[in-house]
């Protein structure tokens, strides 16, 4: 006779093992699937399955699972946990708007949760998320709420670290405050957060120009920090030390740490640490008189800085949208309350005289008109904000931020479906001369004409974007290299054929193209961009107004003829 399974105990055991022992966790879930579960136990199992999908990188499926739990009759604690996991997923994927939407739901759940530990986790994730989107006043507010909630030792450390991070972001951090040492002491068993606190303090000292204190904060614990293998922490510490070394003219040490950050860059995304690394390398090369290397690093520094600033803009826009939606919801509630009050007034006035009834109806019509006006205004604002968030204002094609999101989704789909994706990058030749000679208005005219000419050549599902001043790219899902070359040639000819006489000036417009595909560069967007960029620069160097294909075997590019296609 099979041993009877204690379902509640097994669910609790699986919950405890979900991150520490994935194999045992999965086996317990398979065991529970065979058991008769009551509705709440089934919801708990669904939550754990959703966590398993998240751990396996299947975010789309796990999001569906957690949303079903939120719309079910599951208990409030389980809904709260499902919602928190969604916040983490959207933070990792940098979908800040959806993350803020679910963070708002978390505040509603917290009012109904009685368990102190669960409430503390809700306050912690609010502080973490707000610090991530650089809303440091809110981050500090929730860190303080967490500190005043009688937290556990681990949550005390977390609250202290988050508060210090927010104070640094608000320029309110006082390095001589006794509370900093108390914060460090509270994290004696939490190495990562203790290291982050040292990093925040060192950053403040660096801003103040006190490099000796920077070394005092970071060098004694550098080996421990490196052993954490936490890329973000390590990169931030390296960046702070590299800046301090450069300030003290310790060129060798500064270069070594900056190069280490560059090696970590692929796993970091667009961060201040990467920007700092390229800036340090650029300044070192300039000081050494190696102007070619200085130029190369300055280009990378400018690109990293722009990408980082674009991310900041995306975060701020997401927060502004969330604030707008909250204000709109509050306005709707206010208007509905007013409508209810007016209906009560109507009932009272109906008992008196007909004239008062007519006056009330007139007032009601005015209110309805106002509601309609606000609804229309809200719709137009939302439409405009979406346009600003996703499209380039001048050319009306995708901007860099939205292109990155859409192209990444396309790459994920193509990789899972084993379908090719080609990537075309092109840059207008001598565009600065057009701006300098004829003015920026003519330059803007050229950019719009180029975008329109290239849009006419492609397919509806091609992902076309302006990613820089005169730089454009096209991602081609389901398209092999030969077809991409044909499209690039069509675009090159279309650009070269632009008639500029309407501007009142005579000049030519040409572009240099670089092409790669997933067969050569894989399914990582950064690799595709870098390889196509290398091919494009080869086009520039070999005469412009031509196409080059990236060659992964020789790490070179294969040039295409300027005015005719070569067979592949």
FIDREN-159611 format. One record per residue (C-alpha): x, y, z; residue number from 1. Coordinates in Angstrom, 2 decimals, padded with zeros to 5 digits. Example, Ala and Ser with C-alpha at 12.3 -4.5 7.8 and 13.67 -1.06 7.14 Angstrom:
<site <012.30, -004.50, 007.80>, 1>
<site <013.67, -001.06, 007.14>, 2>
This chain:
<site <000.00, 000.00, 000.00>, 1>
<site <001.41, 003.40, -001.06>, 2>
<site <002.35, 005.81, 001.72>, 3>
<site <-000.15, 008.63, 002.18>, 4>
<site <001.16, 012.05, 001.19>, 5>
<site <000.74, 014.99, 003.57>, 6>
<site <-000.20, 017.53, 000.87>, 7>
<site <000.15, 020.73, 002.92>, 8>
<site <003.52, 019.65, 004.32>, 9>
<site <004.76, 018.68, 000.85>, 10>
<site <003.66, 022.02, -000.60>, 11>
<site <005.52, 023.83, 002.20>, 12>
<site <008.62, 021.69, 001.63>, 13>
<site <008.54, 022.40, -002.11>, 14>
<site <008.17, 026.13, -001.39>, 15>
<site <011.29, 026.03, 000.80>, 16>
<site <013.33, 024.14, -001.84>, 17>
<site <012.26, 026.11, -004.91>, 18>
<site <015.46, 028.16, -005.21>, 19>
<site <017.98, 026.06, -003.26>, 20>
<site <017.34, 022.63, -004.84>, 21>
<site <015.51, 022.88, -008.20>, 22>
<site <015.72, 019.14, -008.93>, 23>
<site <014.10, 018.08, -005.64>, 24>
<site <011.60, 020.94, -006.04>, 25>
<site <010.51, 019.63, -009.46>, 26>
<site <010.18, 016.06, -008.17>, 27>
<site <007.91, 017.22, -005.34>, 28>
<site <005.69, 019.10, -007.79>, 29>
<site <005.35, 015.97, -009.95>, 30>
<site <004.35, 014.01, -006.84>, 31>
<site <001.72, 016.60, -005.91>, 32>
<site <000.21, 016.52, -009.43>, 33>
<site <-000.93, 012.93, -008.75>, 34>
<site <-002.71, 013.80, -005.50>, 35>
<site <-006.31, 015.00, -005.01>, 36>
<site <-006.02, 018.69, -004.10>, 37>
<site <-008.58, 021.11, -002.72>, 38>
<site <-008.91, 024.48, -004.57>, 39>
<site <-006.46, 026.41, -002.36>, 40>
<site <-003.88, 023.62, -002.59>, 41>
<site <-004.27, 023.61, -006.37>, 42>
<site <-003.67, 027.39, -006.47>, 43>
<site <-000.54, 026.93, -004.34>, 44>
<site <000.72, 024.21, -006.71>, 45>
<site <-000.01, 026.47, -009.69>, 46>
<site <002.04, 029.23, -008.04>, 47>
<site <004.97, 026.83, -007.56>, 48>
<site <004.66, 025.68, -011.19>, 49>
<site <004.79, 029.31, -012.25>, 50>
<site <007.96, 029.80, -010.21>, 51>
<site <009.46, 026.71, -011.89>, 52>
<site <008.68, 028.17, -015.34>, 53>
<site <010.30, 031.47, -014.31>, 54>
<site <013.43, 029.62, -013.11>, 55>
<site <013.57, 027.81, -016.48>, 56>
<site <013.44, 031.14, -018.35>, 57>
<site <009.88, 030.62, -019.66>, 58>
<site <008.66, 034.04, -018.53>, 59>
<site <005.72, 034.29, -020.93>, 60>
<site <004.20, 031.05, -019.60>, 61>
<site <004.88, 031.92, -015.97>, 62>
<site <003.27, 035.36, -016.41>, 63>
<site <000.08, 033.65, -017.62>, 64>
<site <000.10, 031.35, -014.58>, 65>
<site <000.53, 034.20, -012.08>, 66>
<site <-002.14, 036.35, -013.75>, 67>
<site <-004.61, 033.44, -013.55>, 68>
<site <-003.89, 033.22, -009.81>, 69>
<site <-004.51, 036.97, -009.42>, 70>
<site <-007.91, 036.59, -011.12>, 71>
<site <-008.86, 033.48, -009.14>, 72>
<site <-010.32, 032.78, -005.69>, 73>
<site <-006.89, 032.08, -004.22>, 74>
<site <-006.21, 033.50, -000.75>, 75>
<site <-004.80, 037.03, -000.49>, 76>
<site <-001.33, 035.90, 000.64>, 77>
<site <-000.90, 033.66, -002.41>, 78>
<site <-002.13, 036.44, -004.73>, 79>
<site <000.33, 038.79, -003.07>, 80>
<site <003.22, 036.37, -003.69>, 81>
<site <002.18, 035.82, -007.31>, 82>
<site <002.02, 039.57, -007.82>, 83>
<site <005.46, 040.05, -006.24>, 84>
<site <006.95, 037.48, -008.61>, 85>
<site <005.44, 039.37, -011.54>, 86>
<site <007.09, 042.58, -010.28>, 87>
<site <010.47, 040.78, -010.23>, 88>
<site <009.93, 039.39, -013.75>, 89>
<site <009.08, 042.82, -015.16>, 90>
<site <012.02, 044.43, -013.33>, 91>
<site <014.44, 041.89, -014.83>, 92>
<site <012.96, 042.36, -018.32>, 93>
<site <012.95, 046.17, -017.73>, 94>
<site <009.22, 046.41, -018.52>, 95>
<site <008.88, 049.22, -016.01>, 96>
<site <005.28, 050.19, -016.88>, 97>
<site <003.89, 046.72, -016.13>, 98>
<site <006.11, 046.48, -013.06>, 99>
<site <004.64, 049.72, -011.70>, 100>
<site <001.11, 048.48, -012.42>, 101>
<site <001.69, 045.36, -010.34>, 102>
<site <003.52, 047.35, -007.65>, 103>
<site <000.34, 049.40, -007.25>, 104>
<site <-001.60, 046.14, -006.76>, 105>
<site <000.91, 045.09, -004.11>, 106>
<site <000.04, 048.13, -001.98>, 107>
<site <-003.63, 047.08, -002.11>, 108>
<site <-002.75, 043.55, -001.01>, 109>
<site <-000.52, 044.75, 001.86>, 110>
<site <-003.53, 046.35, 003.58>, 111>
<site <-005.15, 042.91, 003.81>, 112>
<site <-002.06, 040.86, 004.78>, 113>
<site <-001.59, 040.10, 008.48>, 114>
<site <001.69, 038.15, 008.39>, 115>
<site <004.54, 040.60, 009.31>, 116>
<site <007.19, 038.79, 007.23>, 117>
<site <004.99, 038.93, 004.12>, 118>
<site <004.26, 042.62, 004.68>, 119>
<site <007.98, 043.30, 005.07>, 120>
<site <008.73, 041.57, 001.76>, 121>
<site <006.16, 043.84, 000.10>, 122>
<site <007.78, 046.96, 001.55>, 123>
<site <011.23, 045.71, 000.51>, 124>
<site <010.28, 045.06, -003.11>, 125>
<site <008.69, 048.53, -003.31>, 126>
<site <011.92, 050.14, -002.11>, 127>
<site <014.02, 048.00, -004.47>, 128>
<site <011.83, 048.74, -007.50>, 129>
<site <011.65, 052.49, -006.88>, 130>
<site <015.43, 052.66, -006.43>, 131>
<site <015.84, 050.75, -009.71>, 132>
<site <013.80, 053.33, -011.63>, 133>
<site <015.62, 056.14, -009.78>, 134>
<site <012.57, 057.37, -007.86>, 135>
<site <014.75, 057.65, -004.79>, 136>
<site <012.34, 059.65, -002.61>, 137>
<site <009.81, 056.83, -002.84>, 138>
<site <012.58, 054.24, -002.42>, 139>
<site <013.73, 055.96, 000.78>, 140>
<site <010.14, 056.23, 002.04>, 141>
<site <009.53, 052.48, 001.75>, 142>
<site <012.97, 051.61, 003.13>, 143>
<site <012.09, 053.69, 006.21>, 144>
<site <008.72, 051.95, 006.49>, 145>
<site <010.52, 048.61, 006.37>, 146>
<site <012.95, 049.74, 009.10>, 147>
<site <010.06, 050.82, 011.34>, 148>
<site <008.15, 047.52, 010.93>, 149>
<site <010.32, 045.61, 013.43>, 150>
<site <011.98, 043.57, 010.66>, 151>
<site <014.03, 040.40, 010.94>, 152>
<site <017.84, 040.72, 010.98>, 153>
<site <018.04, 040.04, 007.24>, 154>
<site <015.31, 042.59, 006.45>, 155>
<site <016.99, 045.14, 008.75>, 156>
<site <020.16, 044.84, 006.66>, 157>
<site <018.13, 045.10, 003.46>, 158>
<site <016.26, 048.19, 004.72>, 159>
<site <019.51, 049.91, 005.75>, 160>
<site <021.17, 049.20, 002.40>, 161>
<site <018.18, 050.41, 000.39>, 162>
<site <017.92, 053.59, 002.47>, 163>
<site <021.62, 054.36, 001.93>, 164>
<site <021.27, 053.74, -001.82>, 165>
<site <018.31, 056.15, -001.97>, 166>
<site <020.15, 058.79, 000.11>, 167>
<site <023.10, 058.55, -002.30>, 168>
<site <020.76, 059.04, -005.25>, 169>
<site <019.22, 062.08, -003.54>, 170>
<site <022.67, 063.50, -002.58>, 171>
<site <021.64, 063.26, 001.08>, 172>
<site <024.21, 060.68, 002.22>, 173>
<site <026.35, 061.88, 005.12>, 174>
<site <029.50, 059.76, 005.34>, 175>
<site <030.29, 060.89, 008.89>, 176>
<site <026.92, 059.73, 010.24>, 177>
<site <027.14, 057.07, 013.00>, 178>
<site <024.15, 055.34, 011.40>, 179>
<site <026.36, 054.17, 008.50>, 180>
<site <028.53, 052.03, 010.76>, 181>
<site <025.39, 050.63, 012.38>, 182>
<site <024.06, 049.78, 008.91>, 183>
<site <027.29, 047.94, 008.04>, 184>
<site <027.16, 046.07, 011.35>, 185>
<site <023.56, 044.96, 010.70>, 186>
<site <024.76, 043.10, 007.57>, 187>
<site <027.48, 040.94, 009.13>, 188>
<site <025.84, 037.82, 007.63>, 189>
<site <024.65, 039.42, 004.37>, 190>
<site <027.86, 039.80, 002.37>, 191>
<site <026.31, 041.20, -000.81>, 192>
<site <024.31, 043.98, 000.84>, 193>
<site <027.21, 044.84, 003.16>, 194>
<site <029.43, 045.16, 000.06>, 195>
<site <026.83, 047.35, -001.65>, 196>
<site <026.81, 049.65, 001.40>, 197>
<site <030.60, 049.99, 001.20>, 198>
<site <030.21, 050.73, -002.51>, 199>
<site <027.60, 053.46, -001.87>, 200>
<site <029.80, 055.11, 000.78>, 201>
<site <032.84, 054.92, -001.52>, 202>
<site <030.86, 056.54, -004.33>, 203>
<site <030.03, 059.44, -002.02>, 204>
<site <033.69, 059.82, -001.08>, 205>
<site <034.62, 059.80, -004.77>, 206>
<site <032.14, 062.59, -005.47>, 207>
<site <033.77, 064.56, -002.66>, 208>
<site <037.25, 063.95, -004.17>, 209>
<site <038.45, 061.91, -001.16>, 210>
<site <040.18, 058.99, -002.90>, 211>
<site <041.95, 057.78, 000.23>, 212>
<site <038.59, 057.00, 001.84>, 213>
<site <037.47, 055.29, -001.39>, 214>
<site <040.38, 052.86, -001.07>, 215>
<site <039.68, 052.44, 002.64>, 216>
<site <036.08, 051.43, 001.96>, 217>
<site <036.67, 049.04, -000.95>, 218>
<site <040.18, 047.55, -001.02>, 219>
<site <039.96, 045.57, 002.29>, 220>
<site <036.81, 043.78, 001.10>, 221>
<site <037.65, 043.56, -002.63>, 222>
<site <038.49, 039.86, -002.54>, 223>
<site <035.22, 039.09, -000.71>, 224>
<site <033.28, 041.19, -003.24>, 225>
<site <034.84, 039.31, -006.16>, 226>
<site <033.95, 035.97, -004.58>, 227>
<site <030.25, 036.90, -004.61>, 228>
<site <030.34, 036.68, -008.44>, 229>
<site <027.56, 039.27, -008.50>, 230>
<site <028.28, 041.18, -011.75>, 231>
<site <026.46, 044.41, -010.88>, 232>
<site <028.18, 044.73, -007.49>, 233>
<site <031.63, 043.87, -008.86>, 234>
<site <031.27, 046.27, -011.79>, 235>
<site <030.18, 049.17, -009.55>, 236>
<site <033.11, 048.61, -007.17>, 237>
<site <035.58, 048.36, -010.06>, 238>
<site <034.17, 051.54, -011.61>, 239>
<site <034.51, 053.50, -008.37>, 240>
<site <038.07, 052.27, -007.81>, 241>
<site <039.06, 052.88, -011.44>, 242>
<site <037.84, 056.49, -011.23>, 243>
<site <039.76, 057.00, -007.98>, 244>
<site <042.95, 055.49, -009.43>, 245>
<site <042.72, 057.70, -012.50>, 246>
<site <042.20, 060.76, -010.30>, 247>
<site <045.40, 059.81, -008.45>, 248>
<site <047.23, 059.17, -011.77>, 249>
<site <047.56, 055.44, -011.05>, 250>
<site <047.11, 054.63, -014.71>, 251>
<site <047.93, 050.92, -014.64>, 252>
<site <045.48, 050.11, -011.85>, 253>
<site <042.74, 052.23, -013.46>, 254>
<site <043.18, 050.58, -016.86>, 255>
<site <043.11, 047.05, -015.40>, 256>
<site <039.82, 047.59, -013.57>, 257>
<site <038.19, 049.39, -016.51>, 258>
<site <039.11, 046.49, -018.82>, 259>
<site <037.61, 044.04, -016.31>, 260>
<site <034.33, 045.99, -016.40>, 261>
<site <034.31, 045.84, -020.20>, 262>
<site <034.71, 042.06, -019.98>, 263>
<site <031.69, 041.96, -017.66>, 264>
<site <029.66, 044.34, -019.83>, 265>
<site <027.58, 041.74, -021.70>, 266>
<site <025.95, 040.57, -018.50>, 267>
<site <025.32, 044.04, -017.13>, 268>
<site <023.17, 045.78, -019.72>, 269>
<site <023.28, 049.57, -019.89>, 270>
<site <024.81, 050.65, -016.57>, 271>
<site <026.79, 053.60, -015.23>, 272>
<site <029.69, 051.24, -014.52>, 273>
<site <030.11, 050.41, -018.23>, 274>
<site <029.93, 054.12, -019.12>, 275>
<site <032.60, 054.87, -016.50>, 276>
<site <034.85, 052.07, -017.78>, 277>
<site <034.89, 053.37, -021.34>, 278>
<site <035.38, 056.94, -020.11>, 279>
<site <038.39, 055.88, -018.02>, 280>
<site <039.91, 053.94, -020.94>, 281>
<site <039.34, 056.90, -023.25>, 282>
<site <041.00, 059.33, -020.82>, 283>
<site <043.96, 056.99, -020.25>, 284>
<site <044.51, 056.57, -024.00>, 285>
<site <044.34, 060.34, -024.44>, 286>
<site <046.83, 060.94, -021.63>, 287>
<site <049.16, 058.35, -023.17>, 288>
<site <049.04, 060.06, -026.57>, 289>
<site <047.40, 057.02, -028.21>, 290>
<site <044.83, 059.07, -030.07>, 291>
<site <043.53, 056.23, -032.26>, 292>
<site <042.68, 054.14, -029.19>, 293>
<site <041.30, 057.26, -027.51>, 294>
<site <038.96, 057.82, -030.45>, 295>
<site <037.81, 054.18, -030.43>, 296>
<site <037.12, 054.28, -026.70>, 297>
<site <035.42, 057.67, -026.96>, 298>
<site <033.00, 056.25, -029.54>, 299>
<site <032.22, 053.32, -027.22>, 300>
<site <031.90, 055.71, -024.29>, 301>
<site <029.44, 057.89, -026.22>, 302>
<site <027.41, 054.84, -027.27>, 303>
<site <027.32, 053.43, -023.73>, 304>
<site <026.41, 056.81, -022.28>, 305>
<site <023.56, 057.29, -024.77>, 306>
<site <022.21, 053.79, -024.11>, 307>
<site <022.35, 054.41, -020.36>, 308>
<site <020.58, 057.76, -020.70>, 309>
<site <017.95, 056.14, -022.95>, 310>
<site <017.28, 053.58, -020.20>, 311>
<site <016.89, 056.38, -017.65>, 312>
<site <014.44, 058.16, -019.94>, 313>
<site <012.47, 054.93, -020.36>, 314>
<site <012.25, 054.52, -016.57>, 315>
<site <011.13, 058.10, -016.04>, 316>
<site <008.54, 057.84, -018.81>, 317>
<site <007.15, 054.64, -017.31>, 318>
<site <006.83, 056.35, -013.93>, 319>
<site <005.15, 059.39, -015.49>, 320>
<site <002.67, 057.12, -017.28>, 321>
<site <001.91, 055.33, -014.01>, 322>
<site <001.36, 058.66, -012.26>, 323>
<site <-000.91, 059.77, -015.09>, 324>
<site <-002.97, 056.58, -014.88>, 325>
<site <-003.27, 056.93, -011.11>, 326>
<site <-004.38, 060.55, -011.46>, 327>
<site <-006.84, 059.56, -014.16>, 328>
<site <-008.29, 056.81, -011.97>, 329>
<site <-008.63, 059.24, -009.08>, 330>
<site <-010.34, 061.74, -011.37>, 331>
<site <-012.77, 059.09, -012.56>, 332>
<site <-013.65, 058.12, -008.99>, 333>
<site <-014.19, 061.78, -008.12>, 334>
<site <-016.44, 062.29, -011.12>, 335>
<site <-018.43, 059.15, -010.32>, 336>
<site <-018.91, 060.38, -006.74>, 337>
<site <-020.16, 063.67, -008.08>, 338>
<site <-022.54, 061.86, -010.40>, 339>
<site <-023.97, 059.84, -007.51>, 340>
<site <-024.49, 063.00, -005.49>, 341>
<site <-026.26, 064.62, -008.40>, 342>
<site <-028.59, 061.64, -008.76>, 343>
<site <-029.55, 061.94, -005.09>, 344>
<site <-030.17, 065.65, -005.58>, 345>
<site <-032.35, 064.84, -008.59>, 346>
<site <-034.57, 062.58, -006.51>, 347>
<site <-035.05, 065.35, -003.96>, 348>
<site <-035.73, 068.04, -006.54>, 349>
<site <-038.23, 065.79, -008.36>, 350>
<site <-040.58, 066.19, -005.43>, 351>
<site <-040.67, 069.98, -005.70>, 352>
<site <-041.17, 071.48, -009.14>, 353>
<site <-040.61, 070.79, -012.83>, 354>
<site <-038.42, 073.83, -013.33>, 355>
<site <-035.82, 072.48, -010.91>, 356>
<site <-035.90, 069.17, -012.84>, 357>
<site <-034.98, 070.98, -016.06>, 358>
<site <-032.12, 072.77, -014.35>, 359>
<site <-030.80, 069.52, -012.96>, 360>
<site <-030.92, 067.85, -016.39>, 361>
<site <-028.93, 070.74, -017.84>, 362>
<site <-026.33, 070.33, -015.13>, 363>
<site <-026.18, 066.56, -015.74>, 364>
<site <-025.60, 067.13, -019.46>, 365>
<site <-022.74, 069.48, -018.59>, 366>
<site <-021.17, 066.83, -016.34>, 367>
<site <-021.50, 064.16, -019.04>, 368>
<site <-019.90, 066.52, -021.55>, 369>
<site <-017.05, 067.10, -019.11>, 370>
<site <-016.62, 063.34, -018.67>, 371>
<site <-016.52, 062.90, -022.44>, 372>
<site <-013.98, 065.70, -022.76>, 373>
<site <-011.72, 064.19, -020.11>, 374>
<site <-012.06, 060.72, -021.65>, 375>
<site <-011.07, 062.08, -025.06>, 376>
<site <-008.21, 064.12, -023.60>, 377>
<site <-006.95, 061.08, -021.69>, 378>
<site <-007.08, 058.94, -024.85>, 379>
<site <-005.14, 061.52, -026.86>, 380>
<site <-002.52, 061.90, -024.10>, 381>
<site <-002.06, 058.14, -023.87>, 382>
<site <-001.77, 057.88, -027.64>, 383>
<site <000.79, 060.69, -027.73>, 384>
<site <002.82, 059.21, -024.87>, 385>
<site <002.89, 055.82, -026.60>, 386>
<site <004.04, 057.53, -029.80>, 387>
<site <006.82, 059.34, -027.93>, 388>
<site <007.89, 056.17, -026.13>, 389>
<site <008.10, 053.97, -029.24>, 390>
<site <008.74, 056.12, -032.31>, 391>
<site <011.39, 058.56, -033.44>, 392>
<site <009.77, 062.00, -033.53>, 393>
<site <011.44, 063.06, -036.79>, 394>
<site <011.26, 059.98, -039.05>, 395>
<site <008.27, 058.18, -037.44>, 396>
<site <010.08, 054.86, -037.41>, 397>
<site <010.93, 052.93, -034.22>, 398>
<site <013.34, 054.62, -031.83>, 399>
<site <016.32, 052.79, -030.33>, 400>
<site <014.64, 051.78, -027.07>, 401>
<site <011.53, 050.30, -028.68>, 402>
<site <013.58, 048.65, -031.43>, 403>
<site <015.67, 046.88, -028.79>, 404>
<site <012.53, 045.51, -027.12>, 405>
<site <010.84, 044.39, -030.34>, 406>
<site <014.02, 042.97, -031.89>, 407>
<site <014.80, 041.03, -028.72>, 408>
<site <011.32, 039.46, -028.81>, 409>
<site <011.80, 038.60, -032.48>, 410>
<site <015.19, 037.01, -031.75>, 411>
<site <013.71, 034.93, -028.93>, 412>
<site <010.95, 033.70, -031.24>, 413>
<site <013.34, 032.97, -034.12>, 414>
<site <015.73, 031.08, -031.85>, 415>
<site <012.95, 028.93, -030.37>, 416>
<site <011.53, 028.29, -033.86>, 417>
<site <014.99, 027.69, -035.41>, 418>
<site <014.36, 030.45, -037.92>, 419>
<site <017.02, 032.79, -039.33>, 420>
<site <017.08, 036.50, -038.64>, 421>
<site <019.20, 038.96, -040.59>, 422>
<site <020.34, 042.36, -039.38>, 423>
<site <021.17, 045.40, -041.54>, 424>
<site <022.89, 048.49, -040.14>, 425>
<site <023.52, 051.58, -042.26>, 426>
<site <024.83, 055.08, -041.75>, 427>
<site <024.46, 058.09, -044.07>, 428>
<site <027.74, 059.15, -045.67>, 429>
<site <029.12, 062.62, -044.94>, 430>
<site <025.88, 063.63, -043.25>, 431>
<site <027.67, 066.14, -041.01>, 432>
<site <028.79, 068.02, -044.11>, 433>
<site <025.16, 068.33, -045.26>, 434>
<site <024.18, 069.73, -041.86>, 435>
<site <027.15, 072.10, -041.73>, 436>
<site <026.80, 073.33, -045.30>, 437>
<site <023.02, 073.52, -045.76>, 438>
<site <021.67, 073.65, -042.20>, 439>
<site <019.90, 071.23, -039.87>, 440>
<site <016.53, 071.78, -041.55>, 441>
<site <017.93, 070.24, -044.76>, 442>
<site <019.52, 067.48, -042.70>, 443>
<site <016.15, 066.67, -041.14>, 444>
<site <014.58, 066.63, -044.62>, 445>
<site <017.20, 064.08, -045.74>, 446>
<site <016.59, 061.84, -042.70>, 447>
<site <012.84, 061.78, -043.35>, 448>
<site <013.36, 061.02, -047.05>, 449>
<site <015.79, 058.19, -046.24>, 450>
<site <013.37, 056.63, -043.75>, 451>
<site <010.49, 056.82, -046.24>, 452>
<site <012.60, 055.43, -049.09>, 453>
<site <013.78, 052.42, -047.05>, 454>
<site <010.34, 051.68, -045.59>, 455>
<site <009.03, 051.31, -049.14>, 456>
<site <011.54, 048.51, -049.85>, 457>
<site <010.85, 046.13, -046.96>, 458>
<site <008.17, 043.80, -045.66>, 459>
<site <005.47, 044.65, -043.13>, 460>
<site <007.06, 042.52, -040.42>, 461>
<site <010.57, 044.00, -040.85>, 462>
<site <011.70, 045.95, -037.78>, 463>
<site <013.01, 049.31, -038.99>, 464>
<site <014.44, 051.91, -036.60>, 465>
<site <016.54, 055.02, -036.31>, 466>
<site <019.10, 054.27, -033.60>, 467>
<site <021.35, 057.31, -033.83>, 468>
<site <021.69, 060.71, -035.47>, 469>
<site <022.08, 059.41, -039.04>, 470>
<site <022.22, 055.68, -038.22>, 471>
<site <019.41, 053.24, -039.07>, 472>
<site <018.92, 049.50, -038.73>, 473>
<site <016.57, 046.82, -040.01>, 474>
<site <015.95, 043.46, -038.28>, 475>
<site <014.52, 040.86, -040.69>, 476>
<site <012.83, 037.92, -038.90>, 477>
<site <012.64, 034.78, -041.04>, 478>
<site <015.01, 036.24, -043.64>, 479>
<site <018.23, 034.60, -044.86>, 480>
<site <021.44, 036.48, -045.66>, 481>
<site <020.96, 036.51, -049.44>, 482>
<site <017.52, 038.12, -049.15>, 483>
<site <018.91, 040.65, -046.65>, 484>
<site <021.65, 041.62, -049.13>, 485>
<site <019.02, 042.18, -051.83>, 486>
<site <016.99, 044.38, -049.50>, 487>
<site <020.11, 046.32, -048.48>, 488>
<site <020.98, 046.89, -052.13>, 489>
<site <017.41, 048.08, -052.82>, 490>
<site <017.69, 050.50, -049.90>, 491>
<site <021.13, 051.68, -051.03>, 492>
<site <019.79, 052.41, -054.51>, 493>
<site <016.68, 054.11, -053.12>, 494>
<site <018.81, 056.38, -050.93>, 495>
<site <021.20, 057.17, -053.75>, 496>
<site <018.20, 058.00, -055.97>, 497>
<site <016.75, 060.62, -053.64>, 498>
<site <016.13, 063.84, -055.59>, 499>
<site <017.39, 066.71, -053.45>, 500>
<site <016.44, 069.51, -055.86>, 501>
<site <013.33, 070.30, -053.79>, 502>
<site <015.65, 071.67, -051.08>, 503>
<site <017.00, 074.29, -053.44>, 504>
<site <020.47, 072.74, -053.26>, 505>
<site <022.32, 070.13, -055.29>, 506>
<site <023.94, 067.32, -053.33>, 507>
<site <023.98, 063.53, -053.22>, 508>
<site <022.79, 061.26, -050.44>, 509>
<site <024.46, 057.87, -049.99>, 510>
<site <024.78, 055.33, -047.20>, 511>
<site <027.18, 052.60, -046.11>, 512>
<site <025.69, 049.24, -045.11>, 513>
<site <026.80, 046.39, -042.86>, 514>
<site <024.98, 043.04, -042.78>, 515>
<site <025.07, 039.92, -040.61>, 516>
<site <022.64, 037.17, -039.64>, 517>
<site <022.06, 034.66, -036.87>, 518>
<site <023.97, 031.97, -038.77>, 519>
<site <027.13, 034.06, -038.33>, 520>
<site <026.48, 036.09, -035.18>, 521>
<site <024.04, 033.99, -033.16>, 522>
<site <020.83, 035.09, -031.47>, 523>
<site <022.26, 037.73, -029.12>, 524>
<site <021.17, 041.22, -030.13>, 525>
<site <024.39, 042.84, -028.89>, 526>
<site <026.48, 040.48, -031.04>, 527>
<site <024.36, 041.12, -034.13>, 528>
<site <024.69, 044.88, -033.64>, 529>
<site <028.45, 044.74, -033.07>, 530>
<site <029.10, 042.50, -036.10>, 531>
<site <026.91, 044.57, -038.41>, 532>
<site <028.62, 047.69, -037.07>, 533>
<site <032.02, 046.21, -037.95>, 534>
<site <030.81, 045.45, -041.47>, 535>
<site <029.38, 048.96, -041.83>, 536>
<site <032.68, 050.56, -040.83>, 537>
<site <034.38, 048.39, -043.46>, 538>
<site <031.97, 049.91, -046.01>, 539>
<site <033.02, 053.36, -044.84>, 540>
<site <036.71, 052.54, -045.05>, 541>
<site <036.48, 051.02, -048.56>, 542>
<site <034.81, 053.99, -050.20>, 543>
<site <031.24, 054.41, -048.80>, 544>
<site <027.97, 053.91, -050.75>, 545>
<site <028.39, 050.16, -050.58>, 546>
<site <027.46, 046.99, -048.69>, 547>
<site <029.72, 044.74, -046.62>, 548>
<site <028.85, 041.39, -045.04>, 549>
<site <030.39, 040.31, -041.77>, 550>
<site <032.69, 037.29, -042.07>, 551>
<site <032.86, 035.33, -038.76>, 552>
<site <035.65, 033.02, -039.95>, 553>
<site <038.25, 035.68, -040.60>, 554>
<site <036.74, 038.30, -038.26>, 555>
<site <036.62, 040.56, -041.32>, 556>
<site <033.84, 041.70, -043.60>, 557>
<site <033.05, 040.65, -047.16>, 558>
<site <032.57, 043.72, -049.37>, 559>
<site <029.76, 043.83, -051.91>, 560>
<site <030.01, 045.81, -055.13>, 561>
<site <028.95, 049.45, -054.93>, 562>
<site <026.37, 049.35, -057.69>, 563>
<site <025.54, 045.68, -058.27>, 564>
<site <024.92, 042.59, -056.16>, 565>
<site <027.44, 039.78, -056.01>, 566>
<site <026.08, 036.25, -055.72>, 567>
<site <026.56, 034.67, -052.32>, 568>
